[in-house]
Structures are given as C-alpha cells and as structure tokens.
Amino acid sequence: MPRTDDARPIGAEEAADHASAPPDDVASLKHAIEQEIDALRADVGGSTPARVARPFPAAVPARDTPAAAPRHGTSGGGTGQEENHGARRPAAGTGDGGDPWAYLTAALPAVPLATALLAPVWDDGKGEEGAALVDFVIMAGNRVRSAEWLEPLGVLAGRRLLAVRPGAASAGLIEALARVLRTGRPLHGWALDYTERREGRLRRVQLLCDAAACGDRVLVTWRPALTEADLLTSDAQKLVSLGWGNWDLLSGATRWSDGLHRIFRTAPGRTWSLTELCDALLPEDVPRFAQCVRALLAGADTPWTRIRFVVGDEVRTLDVLGRPLAGTDGRSWSIHLVARDLTPQMRSLQRLEETRKETEVLRRQAAAEREVAAQLREALLPTHSAQLAEAGMTVAAAYLPSEREAAVGGDWYKCRLLPDGRVLLAIGDASGHGLNAVARMAQQRHALAGLAQTGADPGAMATWLNQLMCGDPTALTATTVVGCIDHRVLCWASAGHPPPVLRRGGGASLLPRDHAGPLLGLIPGYAYETSTVPLQPDDLLLLYTDGLIERRDEDIEDSLDGLVRSLAREGPLSPEETIDDLVSAHAVAGLEDDACLLALRID
C-alpha cells in the first residue's frame, strides 16, 4: 500500500484495513500513487550519500597543428595520398600535457556505436567567413559497422566522407553536420535514410545519427533505426497484440514498446505516466488496477489482471501483468507492465453473444409460430364430419409438411355437407409458407365456404373466388379444385391445380382436365368451366396438392403417372388406408413442398 506522509510504521490491524480497501476512484488512486512515489524519492534522496561529480577535463582549444583538420579547396579534393597525409593521426601524448585529440581517438573503440571524428572541408581551403562547407575528412573512427554492408569508418581514416559514403550528399548529412558546427547545437536521433549503389544494385538502410561539435570538428555516431531483433520484436507484438512499458519511479522516465503505443494509439515517444494511465481507466475497473499498482509498489509480482481502458472513443480490454524492480531494501524503484490487447476477441465474443440472443429470439418466435400454426391446423383442417357418413360417403385427409417442425402452410381442403344436400369437395394451395401462407389459406377457405352457401355451381364459385383475389392487392396466386357431389355425380372446376385421381375396380386414372383454367388471382374476370363425372359405389376420389407429385429430378407428367400406378396397385382399400400408404411411401422418398391429401369413397 502506498506509504503515508509520515514515516511511522503502520500497525498490523491498520495495515490490514488499509490493504483491504484499494482506492475505488481515479482521484484517490492518483493521489496514492503520487504519495508513494514522493515518499520513495524522499527516502532515496535522504539516504544516499552525496557524490562529488568529477568534472570532465576542459576542452582544449584546437591548435593549428598537423593534427588539425586539413583545409581543402573547392578545386578538388586532391589525391588519396594527399588526403591521407592531411589526416595524419596525432601522436598520443602522455601525462597532463598530452594531446586531447589523441585521448579522444583512443577512446573511440570503446564506443558501442559506429563512431567517427570528422574535420570540415571548406570550399576556400581556409574556412574563412562566408566559405561553404563541402565535405568532411574522417580523422578517426572505430570498427563498428552501422550496417553489415558498410565498412567501419575506423579503417577509412584520412579519406573524405563523400568518397566513402556517397549517399550522404542526397541524404542531407553534410548540411546537418554543418549546422552542428555553425550553431553548436548537437543532433539527437536525427533520421538518416541512406541509399548507395553497390556492386551494381541499390542498397538502403535507415540510421539514426547523433553528433556534437568538438572544437572545429564533429564527433558523430550512427546506429540502425531498427535492428533485426527490433523488427522481429515489433512484428511479434503486432501479431499477438502485445506491448510493454517501464515506469522509473525515481527519475519519472517512461519507456514504451511499439506494441503498447499501438494499443493506446499514441505517437512514438509519447508515453503516459502512471497517473495519466489512471485517467484512461474505466471507472468500474479502478479498484482492480489500484490493487495491481499497490502490489507492484510493495515489491510483489502481479498475475494477469483484466482491466479496461477508454482509448479515444472505444473501450479496450487488456490483460495486464506486472513485475517490479526493487532495491536491496525491497522497495520498488521501477515498474514493468506487460499488456495483451483482448479487444478484438471481446468484440467477437460480444458479437457471438448478440448472435446467440438473436438466435434464441428467432427460436422462440419459430416455436410460437409452430404452436399457432398447429392450433390453426386443428381449426382449419378438421377431420371429416359424421354427416358425410350419413350421406353415404367415407372421407380421410392428411397434411404432410415438407419440414418436420412445420405444422401447417398454405395447403388446405374442404369437405362438408351443404344445406341443399350436395357435398362440397375442394382442395387448394395458397402461395408461400408460414403464418402468412396460413392467413391466405384461411381467407380462401372461408371465402369458398361462404360462396358454397349460395347454391352456385363449382365453376361460379371458382370465378368469384378468383375475382376476390384479383381485387386484393396483398393477395398472391393460388390453385384449387372445387367440386360438388349431387346424386353420385361429381361436378368440378380446376384453377391451375393437378386433376383428381379416380380409382374404380382394379384400376385408376386422372380425371379429364380439358376445362382447367388459370391460377386464382392471375386473370381478373376469368370464367371457370366445369366438368361432370358419374360415380359408382366403391369409387374412390383422391384430391391432392402439388407437393405430393413435384420432384426436381422428375417430369410432372411422370410423377402423375407414378401416382396413378400406385393407386391402381392398392386394391380395395379404405380412404384412410389409402392415405396411410401414400404417406408412408412419401415419408421414405421425402417431400420438397407441403402436401395435402383428401380421399373420398362412395359407399
């Protein structure tokens, strides 16, 4: 737990209470962090003995000695021998009267970066006021390569820089170093995009340059902007959405990896302090982050902790792992955090949960629709009436859904005794599926029942039903067979529907369909014709919808022939047995559309 301002120890009970209640708001958390850091700095600053800094030896003014930078005129550069002669290394001095350039040159091999001491070349050969700096001569260097294909400058001492690094001119390096000499202001991390043609092909490397004036010379270092390890690390961070940062509590310095910059969408070099990180916390996650920071400040590692931050206009979910760097006294002086961005996974889980909820809603809607459809089926497709048996007829019916879970669709039938003694026999198929088809089916079925009360013949009933549908802009097309049996004579009309099958004796045949008309709802004012068929005892009529005979891989006429043959083989079966056999046969083959069957036998 962050220390209080006073230095007295916290009692066990007080510490337990303090540890069990991490800050639950951003302001309290930031205050606790600042208190702990201030206390740490005060303790370290008061207990560390003061050190007397040993001053760096004063710079010795450049002397006009042979070791000074050679002055070359604009006419040329001279020969390589002249350059080597002008760049002769100064002899190393001994004792306090030694040559400072010799000391500097001797120290260059200890520098871990590619380093060179450069002397300017002026276009007037003297460097007087108004002269232009046109090149540099390599006075000394170490043997570290700034790129694997570039020679170390330590082996090129005495040569001009543009002669060994021709790409420096186009990269602006000469001008940048000239500004260092002219202004005295050093370069820090100056980006150099160096390109050179070597062995017939172009080579490029991105370097970072640091330079400072040393009298009338320039000390320069080069380092790769990104090493191969840096590139691999950056790729790995991007691949796994990982990043890390380090917070030095004593100096306040903060270092972030490229991955952490990507996670928090900050520019390279723009890092957040611990208190700035607190400002981005989602309020609900402040206690979790407070507990994590408290453990780190106390010198304990923390496990992966899921914490959400508000970055820009979105919430990012991170798994955070912490490790402190502690001194011999056990107190943390630096904190290292690793963050794994789970935002894409959380979005996927959120979308998955939304999809699951939508699926559940659809499942419930489908279940409700099936329940409603089942109830409508019982209401709209009842079994045959006992009145038909008294009229000397036996009837059986069945509805076959193409999908097991579907209860009813647009297929329907009607069979009832009319007040005038006739028996109404009808079957139809309204376009579509589901409750919409059920609604259209109910409309057509009830309309036909009302029309039948007028005493009209089947042709007139089909004509009026067609006119009714043509006048309704919401209605779709439909097919139907409407028939009436009066004194064992069937009078029937067809509107785009398959013809009934008549089984008589040991054979079966389709009823003639020359008079069949178009679909209902297609042609306004169309007058449907009728046809009559005398019936005999034991005759069986089968009415059906097209779902019974339609197959994608079979012609409709072939399917009709197959239905006729199957009925001819049935023998003297009852309507119920006939329906059961047809249902069993098509249950094996499967249906591609809903089907409705109605069988009537003359007793």
C-alpha positions as CSV (number, residue, x, y, z in Angstrom):
1,M,0.0,0.0,0.0
2,P,1.3,3.5,-0.7
3,R,3.1,5.0,2.3
4,T,1.6,7.9,4.2
5,D,3.4,11.2,4.5
6,D,4.7,10.4,8.0
7,A,7.3,7.8,8.5
8,R,5.7,5.9,11.4
9,P,5.1,2.2,10.8
10,I,1.6,1.1,10.2
11,G,0.1,-1.3,12.7
12,A,-1.0,-4.8,11.7
13,E,-4.7,-4.0,12.1
14,E,-4.4,-0.7,10.4
15,A,-2.3,-2.2,7.6
16,A,-4.9,-5.0,7.2
17,D,-7.7,-2.4,6.9
18,H,-5.7,-0.3,4.5
19,A,-4.8,-3.3,2.3
20,S,-8.4,-4.5,2.1
21,A,-9.7,-1.2,0.7
22,P,-7.9,-0.2,-2.6
23,P,-8.9,3.2,-4.0
24,D,-12.2,3.0,-5.9
25,D,-12.0,6.3,-7.8
26,V,-9.4,7.8,-10.1
27,A,-8.6,10.8,-7.9
28,S,-7.8,8.7,-4.8
29,L,-5.7,6.3,-6.9
30,K,-3.7,9.0,-8.4
31,H,-3.1,10.6,-5.0
32,A,-2.0,7.3,-3.6
33,I,0.5,6.7,-6.4
34,E,1.9,10.3,-6.1
35,Q,2.3,9.8,-2.3
36,E,4.2,6.6,-2.7
37,I,6.5,8.0,-5.4
38,D,7.2,11.1,-3.4
39,A,7.9,9.0,-0.3
40,L,10.3,6.8,-2.3
41,R,12.2,9.7,-3.8
42,A,12.4,11.4,-0.4
43,D,13.8,8.2,1.3
44,V,16.3,7.5,-1.5
45,G,17.4,11.1,-1.7
46,G,17.9,11.4,2.0
47,S,19.8,8.1,2.5
48,T,22.1,8.3,-0.5
49,P,25.5,9.9,0.2
50,A,26.1,13.0,-1.9
51,R,28.6,12.3,-4.6
52,V,31.0,14.9,-5.9
53,A,30.9,14.9,-9.6
54,R,34.3,14.8,-11.2
55,P,34.3,17.3,-14.0
56,F,35.2,16.3,-17.4
57,P,38.6,17.7,-18.5
58,A,38.1,21.1,-20.0
59,A,38.1,21.2,-23.8
60,V,41.4,22.1,-25.1
61,P,41.2,24.7,-27.9
62,A,42.0,23.4,-31.3
63,R,45.6,24.2,-32.1
64,D,47.0,24.8,-35.5
65,T,48.9,21.6,-35.6
66,P,49.4,19.0,-38.2
67,A,46.6,17.0,-36.5
68,A,44.1,19.7,-37.1
69,A,41.6,19.3,-39.9
70,P,43.1,19.7,-43.3
71,R,41.8,22.5,-45.4
72,H,41.0,21.5,-49.0
73,G,40.0,23.9,-51.7
74,T,37.0,23.6,-53.9
75,S,39.1,22.6,-56.8
76,G,39.2,19.3,-55.7
77,G,39.8,17.1,-53.2
78,G,43.4,16.2,-54.2
79,T,44.6,12.6,-54.4
80,G,44.1,9.9,-51.9
81,Q,47.7,10.3,-50.8
82,E,47.2,14.0,-50.1
83,E,44.1,13.1,-48.1
84,N,45.9,10.5,-46.0
85,H,48.8,13.0,-45.4
86,G,46.4,15.7,-44.3
87,A,44.6,13.3,-42.0
88,R,47.6,12.0,-40.2
89,R,46.7,10.9,-36.7
90,P,48.2,12.9,-33.9
91,A,50.6,11.2,-31.7
92,A,49.2,10.2,-28.3
93,G,50.5,12.3,-25.6
94,T,51.5,11.3,-22.1
95,G,50.8,13.0,-18.8
96,D,48.8,16.1,-18.3
97,G,50.4,17.7,-21.4
98,G,49.1,15.1,-23.8
99,D,47.2,15.8,-26.9
100,P,43.4,15.8,-26.2
101,W,42.6,14.6,-29.8
102,A,44.8,11.6,-29.1
103,Y,42.8,10.8,-25.9
104,L,39.5,11.1,-27.9
105,T,40.8,8.9,-30.7
106,A,42.0,6.3,-28.3
107,A,38.6,6.2,-26.6
108,L,36.6,5.6,-29.8
109,P,37.0,1.8,-29.9
110,A,35.1,1.7,-26.5
111,V,32.0,3.3,-28.1
112,P,29.5,0.5,-29.0
113,L,28.1,2.5,-31.9
114,A,29.6,3.3,-35.3
115,T,31.6,6.5,-34.5
116,A,33.8,8.9,-36.3
117,L,35.7,12.2,-35.7
118,L,35.2,14.4,-38.8
119,A,37.0,17.5,-39.8
120,P,35.3,20.0,-42.2
121,V,36.5,20.7,-45.8
122,W,35.8,24.3,-46.9
123,D,35.4,25.5,-50.4
124,D,38.0,28.2,-50.0
125,G,40.5,25.9,-48.4
126,K,40.7,28.0,-45.2
127,G,37.2,28.2,-43.7
128,E,37.1,31.9,-43.5
129,E,33.8,33.8,-43.1
130,G,31.5,33.2,-46.0
131,A,33.1,29.9,-47.0
132,A,30.9,26.9,-47.7
133,L,31.4,23.5,-46.0
134,V,31.6,21.0,-48.9
135,D,32.8,17.8,-47.2
136,F,34.4,16.2,-44.2
137,V,37.6,14.2,-43.7
138,I,37.5,11.2,-41.5
139,M,40.1,11.9,-38.8
140,A,39.5,8.7,-36.8
141,G,36.8,6.1,-36.1
142,N,36.1,2.8,-34.6
143,R,35.4,-0.6,-36.2
144,V,31.7,-0.9,-35.5
145,R,29.5,-1.2,-38.6
146,S,26.4,0.9,-38.9
147,A,25.1,-1.7,-41.5
148,E,26.5,-5.0,-42.4
149,W,27.3,-3.9,-46.0
150,L,29.1,-0.6,-44.9
151,E,32.8,-0.6,-44.0
152,P,33.6,0.6,-40.5
153,L,34.9,4.2,-40.6
154,G,37.9,3.3,-38.5
155,V,39.6,1.6,-41.5
156,L,38.8,4.7,-43.7
157,A,40.7,7.3,-41.7
158,G,42.1,10.1,-43.8
159,R,39.6,9.8,-46.6
160,R,36.8,12.2,-47.5
161,L,33.3,11.3,-46.2
162,L,31.6,11.7,-49.5
163,A,34.2,9.5,-51.2
164,V,33.4,6.5,-48.9
165,R,29.7,7.4,-48.2
166,P,28.4,9.0,-51.5
167,G,24.8,8.6,-50.3
168,A,25.5,11.2,-47.6
169,A,25.0,14.1,-50.0
170,S,21.5,13.2,-51.1
171,A,20.5,12.2,-47.5
172,G,21.4,15.7,-46.3
173,L,24.0,14.6,-43.8
174,I,26.6,17.2,-44.8
175,E,24.2,20.0,-44.3
176,A,23.0,18.6,-40.9
177,L,26.6,18.3,-39.7
178,A,27.4,21.8,-41.0
179,R,24.6,23.2,-38.8
180,V,26.1,21.4,-35.8
181,L,29.4,23.3,-36.4
182,R,27.7,26.6,-37.2
183,T,25.2,26.6,-34.2
184,G,26.9,24.4,-31.7
185,R,23.6,22.6,-31.1
186,P,24.0,18.8,-31.2
187,L,21.9,16.3,-33.1
188,H,19.9,13.7,-31.2
189,G,18.4,10.7,-33.1
190,W,18.4,12.5,-36.5
191,A,16.9,10.2,-39.0
192,L,19.2,9.3,-42.0
193,D,17.7,7.4,-44.9
194,Y,21.0,6.3,-46.5
195,T,21.0,4.8,-50.1
196,E,24.0,3.7,-52.0
197,R,24.7,1.8,-55.2
198,R,27.0,-1.2,-54.5
199,E,28.0,-4.0,-56.8
200,G,25.5,-2.9,-59.4
201,R,22.5,-2.7,-57.1
202,L,21.0,-0.2,-54.7
203,R,21.3,-0.8,-51.0
204,R,19.4,1.2,-48.3
205,V,19.5,1.4,-44.6
206,Q,17.7,3.6,-42.1
207,L,20.1,5.1,-39.5
208,L,19.8,7.4,-36.5
209,C,22.6,10.0,-36.2
210,D,23.9,11.8,-33.1
211,A,26.5,14.5,-33.5
212,A,28.2,17.2,-31.4
213,A,30.8,19.8,-32.1
214,C,34.3,19.3,-30.7
215,G,36.1,22.5,-31.3
216,D,36.3,22.8,-35.0
217,R,35.5,19.1,-35.6
218,V,32.4,17.0,-35.2
219,L,32.0,13.7,-33.3
220,V,29.3,11.6,-35.0
221,T,27.7,8.2,-34.1
222,W,25.3,6.1,-36.3
223,R,23.0,3.3,-35.2
224,P,20.3,1.3,-37.1
225,A,16.9,2.8,-36.7
226,L,15.6,-0.7,-36.2
227,T,17.7,-3.7,-35.7
228,E,16.6,-7.1,-37.0
229,A,15.7,-8.0,-33.4
230,D,13.7,-4.8,-33.1
231,L,11.8,-5.7,-36.3
232,L,11.1,-9.2,-35.2
233,T,10.0,-8.0,-31.7
234,S,7.7,-5.4,-33.3
235,D,6.2,-8.0,-35.6
236,A,5.7,-10.4,-32.7
237,Q,4.0,-7.7,-30.6
238,K,1.7,-6.8,-33.5
239,L,0.9,-10.4,-34.2
240,V,-0.2,-11.2,-30.7
241,S,-1.4,-7.7,-29.8
242,L,1.2,-7.4,-27.1
243,G,3.0,-4.4,-25.7
244,W,5.1,-3.5,-22.6
245,G,6.2,-0.4,-20.7
246,N,8.6,0.6,-18.0
247,W,8.0,3.4,-15.4
248,D,11.1,4.6,-13.5
249,L,9.6,5.9,-10.2
250,L,12.8,7.8,-9.2
251,S,13.5,9.7,-12.4
252,G,10.0,9.7,-13.8
253,A,11.3,8.3,-17.1
254,T,8.8,6.1,-19.1
255,R,9.6,3.7,-21.9
256,W,7.0,2.0,-24.1
257,S,7.3,-0.6,-26.8
258,D,5.8,-0.2,-30.2
259,G,3.1,-2.6,-29.3
260,L,2.0,-0.5,-26.3
261,H,1.9,2.6,-28.5
262,R,-0.4,0.7,-30.9
263,I,-2.7,-0.4,-28.1
264,F,-3.1,3.1,-26.6
265,R,-2.9,4.8,-30.0
266,T,-0.1,7.2,-29.0
267,A,2.7,8.6,-31.2
268,P,6.2,7.1,-30.8
269,G,7.9,8.9,-27.9
270,R,4.6,10.0,-26.4
271,T,4.1,7.9,-23.3
272,W,1.8,8.1,-20.3
273,S,2.8,8.3,-16.7
274,L,1.1,6.0,-14.2
275,T,-1.3,8.8,-13.2
276,E,-2.1,9.5,-16.8
277,L,-2.8,5.8,-17.3
278,C,-5.3,6.1,-14.4
279,D,-7.2,8.8,-16.2
280,A,-7.9,6.3,-19.0
281,L,-9.4,3.7,-16.7
282,L,-13.0,2.6,-17.0
283,P,-14.5,3.6,-13.6
284,E,-15.6,0.1,-12.8
285,D,-12.1,-1.2,-13.2
286,V,-10.3,1.4,-10.9
287,P,-10.2,-0.9,-7.9
288,R,-8.7,-3.8,-9.9
289,F,-5.9,-1.5,-11.3
290,A,-5.4,0.0,-7.8
291,Q,-4.9,-3.4,-6.3
292,C,-2.4,-4.2,-9.1
293,V,-0.4,-1.0,-8.7
294,R,-0.4,-1.3,-4.9
295,A,1.1,-4.8,-5.1
296,L,3.8,-3.6,-7.5
297,L,4.7,-0.6,-5.3
298,A,5.0,-3.1,-2.5
299,G,7.5,-5.1,-4.5
300,A,5.2,-8.0,-5.4
301,D,4.6,-9.5,-8.9
302,T,1.0,-9.4,-10.1
303,P,-0.8,-12.1,-12.1
304,W,-2.7,-11.4,-15.3
305,T,-5.5,-9.0,-14.5
306,R,-8.2,-8.0,-16.9
307,I,-8.6,-4.2,-17.0
308,R,-10.5,-1.9,-19.4
309,F,-9.3,1.5,-20.6
310,V,-11.1,4.2,-22.6
311,V,-8.9,4.9,-25.6
312,G,-10.3,7.6,-27.9
313,D,-13.9,6.7,-28.5
314,E,-13.8,3.0,-27.7
315,V,-13.2,0.7,-24.7
316,R,-10.2,-1.6,-24.9
317,T,-9.9,-4.7,-22.8
318,L,-6.4,-5.6,-21.7
319,D,-4.8,-8.4,-19.7
320,V,-2.1,-6.7,-17.6
321,L,0.9,-8.5,-16.0
322,G,3.2,-6.6,-13.6
323,R,6.7,-7.0,-12.4
324,P,8.5,-4.6,-10.1
325,L,12.3,-3.8,-9.9
326,A,13.2,-3.5,-6.3
327,G,16.3,-2.3,-4.5
328,T,18.0,-4.1,-1.6
329,D,15.5,-2.6,0.8
330,G,12.7,-4.3,-1.0
331,R,11.1,-1.1,-2.3
332,S,10.2,-0.9,-5.9
333,W,12.0,1.8,-7.9
334,S,10.7,0.8,-11.3
335,I,7.6,-0.9,-12.6
336,H,7.3,-3.1,-15.7
337,L,3.9,-3.8,-17.2
338,V,3.0,-6.2,-20.0
339,A,-0.3,-5.7,-21.7
340,R,-2.1,-8.1,-24.0
341,D,-4.9,-6.5,-26.0
342,L,-8.1,-8.6,-26.0
343,T,-10.3,-6.1,-27.6
344,P,-10.8,-8.0,-30.9
345,Q,-11.6,-11.2,-29.0
346,M,-14.0,-9.4,-26.7
347,R,-15.7,-7.9,-29.8
348,S,-16.0,-11.3,-31.3
349,L,-17.5,-12.7,-28.1
350,Q,-19.9,-9.8,-27.9
351,R,-21.0,-10.4,-31.5
352,L,-21.3,-14.1,-30.7
353,E,-23.4,-13.4,-27.7
354,E,-25.6,-11.0,-29.7
355,T,-26.0,-13.7,-32.4
356,R,-26.9,-16.2,-29.7
357,K,-29.5,-13.9,-28.3
358,E,-30.9,-13.2,-31.8
359,T,-31.0,-17.0,-32.5
360,E,-32.8,-17.6,-29.2
361,V,-35.3,-14.9,-30.1
362,L,-35.8,-16.5,-33.5
363,R,-36.1,-19.9,-31.9
364,R,-38.8,-18.7,-29.6
365,Q,-40.6,-16.9,-32.5
366,A,-40.4,-20.1,-34.5
367,A,-41.7,-22.2,-31.6
368,A,-44.6,-19.7,-31.1
369,E,-45.3,-19.8,-34.8
370,R,-45.4,-23.6,-34.8
371,E,-47.8,-23.5,-31.8
372,V,-50.1,-21.0,-33.5
373,A,-49.9,-23.0,-36.8
374,A,-50.7,-26.2,-35.0
375,Q,-53.8,-24.7,-33.5
376,L,-54.8,-23.2,-36.8
377,R,-54.3,-26.6,-38.4
378,E,-56.8,-28.1,-36.0
379,A,-59.2,-25.3,-36.6
380,L,-58.9,-25.0,-40.3
381,L,-58.2,-28.6,-41.4
382,P,-60.6,-30.7,-39.3
383,T,-61.3,-34.4,-39.8
384,H,-64.4,-35.4,-41.8
385,S,-67.8,-34.9,-40.4
386,A,-70.1,-37.6,-39.3
387,Q,-72.8,-36.0,-41.6
388,L,-70.8,-37.3,-44.6
389,A,-71.1,-40.8,-43.4
390,E,-74.8,-40.4,-43.1
391,A,-74.8,-39.2,-46.7
392,G,-73.1,-42.5,-47.8
393,M,-69.5,-41.3,-48.1
394,T,-66.3,-42.1,-46.2
395,V,-63.6,-39.5,-46.1
396,A,-60.0,-39.3,-44.9
397,A,-57.5,-36.5,-45.0
398,A,-53.9,-35.7,-44.2
399,Y,-51.5,-32.8,-44.1
400,L,-47.8,-33.6,-44.9
401,P,-45.3,-30.8,-44.1
402,S,-42.1,-30.8,-46.0
403,E,-40.2,-29.9,-42.8
404,R,-40.7,-31.9,-39.7
405,E,-41.1,-28.8,-37.4
406,A,-43.6,-27.1,-39.7
407,A,-47.2,-27.5,-38.5
408,V,-49.1,-26.0,-41.4
409,G,-48.6,-23.9,-44.6
410,G,-50.7,-22.8,-47.5
411,D,-52.3,-26.1,-48.4
412,W,-55.9,-26.7,-47.4
413,Y,-59.0,-28.8,-48.1
414,K,-62.8,-28.6,-47.5
415,C,-65.3,-31.4,-47.4
416,R,-68.7,-30.9,-45.9
417,L,-72.4,-31.4,-46.5
418,L,-74.2,-28.3,-47.8
419,P,-77.7,-27.2,-46.8
420,D,-79.1,-28.2,-50.3
421,G,-77.9,-31.8,-49.9
422,R,-74.8,-31.5,-52.1
423,V,-71.4,-32.5,-50.7
424,L,-68.7,-29.8,-51.2
425,L,-65.4,-31.2,-52.1
426,A,-62.4,-28.8,-52.5
427,I,-58.7,-28.6,-52.1
428,G,-56.2,-25.7,-52.7
429,D,-52.7,-24.4,-52.3
430,A,-52.0,-20.7,-51.3
431,S,-48.6,-19.4,-52.2
432,G,-45.9,-19.1,-49.6
433,H,-45.1,-20.7,-46.2
434,G,-45.5,-19.9,-42.6
435,L,-48.1,-17.8,-40.9
436,N,-48.6,-15.5,-44.0
437,A,-49.5,-18.5,-46.1
438,V,-51.8,-19.7,-43.3
439,A,-53.6,-16.4,-43.3
440,R,-54.1,-16.5,-47.1
441,M,-55.2,-20.1,-46.9
442,A,-57.8,-19.3,-44.2
443,Q,-59.1,-16.4,-46.3
444,Q,-59.6,-18.6,-49.4
445,R,-61.0,-21.5,-47.5
446,H,-63.6,-19.4,-45.6
447,A,-64.5,-17.4,-48.8
448,L,-65.2,-20.7,-50.6
449,A,-67.3,-21.9,-47.6
450,G,-69.4,-18.7,-47.9
451,L,-69.7,-18.9,-51.7
452,A,-70.9,-22.5,-51.4
453,Q,-73.9,-21.3,-49.4
454,T,-75.3,-19.5,-52.4
455,G,-76.1,-22.8,-54.2
456,A,-73.8,-21.8,-57.1
457,D,-72.0,-24.5,-59.2
458,P,-68.2,-25.1,-58.8
459,G,-67.4,-23.0,-61.9
460,A,-69.2,-20.0,-60.5
461,M,-67.6,-20.4,-57.1
462,A,-64.1,-20.6,-58.7
463,T,-64.9,-17.5,-60.8
464,W,-66.0,-15.4,-57.7
465,L,-63.0,-16.6,-55.7
466,N,-60.7,-15.5,-58.5
467,Q,-62.4,-12.1,-58.6
468,L,-62.0,-11.7,-54.9
469,M,-58.3,-12.4,-55.0
470,C,-57.7,-10.2,-58.1
471,G,-59.3,-7.3,-56.2
472,D,-57.0,-7.7,-53.2
473,P,-53.5,-6.1,-53.8
474,T,-52.0,-8.1,-51.0
475,A,-53.2,-11.4,-52.3
476,L,-50.9,-13.8,-54.2
477,T,-51.9,-16.5,-56.6
478,A,-53.3,-19.9,-55.6
479,T,-54.5,-23.1,-57.1
480,T,-57.7,-25.1,-56.3
481,V,-60.1,-27.8,-57.3
482,V,-63.7,-27.1,-56.4
483,G,-66.3,-29.9,-56.7
484,C,-69.8,-30.8,-55.6
485,I,-71.3,-34.3,-55.5
486,D,-75.0,-34.4,-56.1
487,H,-76.8,-37.8,-56.5
488,R,-73.4,-39.5,-57.2
489,V,-72.4,-37.1,-59.9
490,L,-69.3,-35.1,-59.5
491,C,-69.3,-31.6,-61.0
492,W,-65.9,-29.9,-60.7
493,A,-63.7,-26.9,-61.8
494,S,-60.0,-26.5,-61.7
495,A,-57.9,-23.3,-61.3
496,G,-54.3,-24.4,-62.2
497,H,-54.5,-27.4,-59.9
498,P,-53.5,-31.1,-60.6
499,P,-56.5,-33.2,-61.5
500,P,-58.1,-35.6,-59.1
501,V,-57.5,-39.4,-59.5
502,L,-60.4,-41.8,-59.8
503,R,-59.9,-45.4,-58.6
504,R,-62.5,-47.8,-59.9
505,G,-62.3,-51.5,-59.6
506,G,-58.7,-52.6,-60.1
507,G,-57.6,-49.5,-62.0
508,A,-57.0,-45.8,-61.6
509,S,-57.0,-42.8,-63.9
510,L,-56.7,-39.0,-63.9
511,L,-60.0,-37.1,-64.4
512,P,-60.1,-35.2,-67.8
513,R,-58.7,-31.7,-67.4
514,D,-59.5,-30.1,-70.7
515,H,-61.7,-27.5,-69.0
516,A,-59.0,-26.5,-66.4
517,G,-58.4,-22.7,-66.0
518,P,-55.5,-20.5,-64.8
519,L,-54.4,-19.9,-61.3
520,L,-56.6,-17.9,-59.0
521,G,-55.7,-14.2,-58.8
522,L,-54.0,-14.2,-62.2
523,I,-56.6,-13.0,-64.7
524,P,-59.4,-10.7,-63.5
525,G,-62.9,-11.7,-64.8
526,Y,-62.0,-15.1,-66.0
527,A,-65.0,-17.5,-66.1
528,Y,-64.1,-21.1,-65.0
529,E,-65.8,-24.0,-66.7
530,T,-67.0,-27.3,-65.1
531,S,-66.9,-30.9,-66.0
532,T,-69.1,-33.8,-64.7
533,V,-68.2,-37.4,-63.8
534,P,-70.7,-40.0,-62.8
535,L,-69.7,-42.0,-59.7
536,Q,-70.3,-45.6,-58.8
537,P,-70.3,-47.4,-55.5
538,D,-66.8,-48.2,-54.2
539,D,-65.3,-45.4,-56.4
540,L,-62.6,-43.6,-54.6
541,L,-61.6,-40.0,-55.5
542,L,-58.2,-38.6,-54.4
543,L,-57.6,-34.9,-54.3
544,Y,-54.1,-33.7,-53.5
545,T,-51.8,-30.6,-53.8
546,D,-48.7,-30.4,-56.0
547,G,-46.3,-31.1,-53.1
548,L,-47.2,-34.8,-53.4
549,I,-46.0,-35.1,-57.0
550,E,-43.4,-32.4,-57.6
551,R,-39.8,-33.5,-57.8
552,R,-36.7,-31.6,-59.0
553,D,-35.3,-34.5,-60.9
554,E,-38.6,-35.8,-62.4
555,D,-41.1,-34.5,-65.0
556,I,-44.5,-33.6,-63.6
557,E,-46.3,-36.0,-66.1
558,D,-44.1,-38.9,-65.0
559,S,-44.9,-38.1,-61.4
560,L,-48.7,-38.1,-62.1
561,D,-48.3,-41.5,-63.9
562,G,-46.5,-42.8,-60.9
563,L,-49.3,-41.7,-58.5
564,V,-51.9,-43.3,-60.7
565,R,-50.0,-46.6,-60.8
566,S,-49.6,-46.6,-57.0
567,L,-53.3,-46.2,-56.5
568,A,-54.1,-48.9,-59.1
569,R,-52.0,-51.4,-57.1
570,E,-53.6,-50.5,-53.8
571,G,-56.6,-52.7,-54.3
572,P,-59.9,-52.2,-52.4
573,L,-58.6,-50.2,-49.6
574,S,-60.5,-47.7,-47.4
575,P,-59.8,-43.9,-47.8
576,E,-57.8,-44.0,-44.5
577,E,-55.7,-46.9,-45.6
578,T,-55.1,-45.3,-49.0
579,I,-53.9,-42.1,-47.3
580,D,-51.7,-44.1,-44.8
581,D,-50.0,-45.9,-47.7
582,L,-49.3,-42.7,-49.6
583,V,-48.0,-41.0,-46.5
584,S,-45.6,-44.0,-45.8
585,A,-44.3,-44.1,-49.4
586,H,-43.6,-40.4,-49.5
587,A,-42.1,-40.4,-46.0
588,V,-39.3,-42.6,-47.3
589,A,-38.8,-40.5,-50.5
590,G,-39.2,-37.2,-48.8
591,L,-41.2,-34.1,-49.8
592,E,-39.9,-30.9,-51.4
593,D,-43.0,-29.0,-50.6
594,D,-46.0,-29.3,-48.2
595,A,-48.8,-31.6,-49.4
596,C,-52.4,-32.1,-48.5
597,L,-54.4,-35.3,-49.3
598,L,-58.2,-35.8,-49.4
599,A,-59.7,-39.2,-50.2
600,L,-63.5,-39.8,-50.6
601,R,-65.2,-43.2,-51.3
602,I,-68.7,-43.6,-52.5
603,D,-70.3,-46.3,-50.2
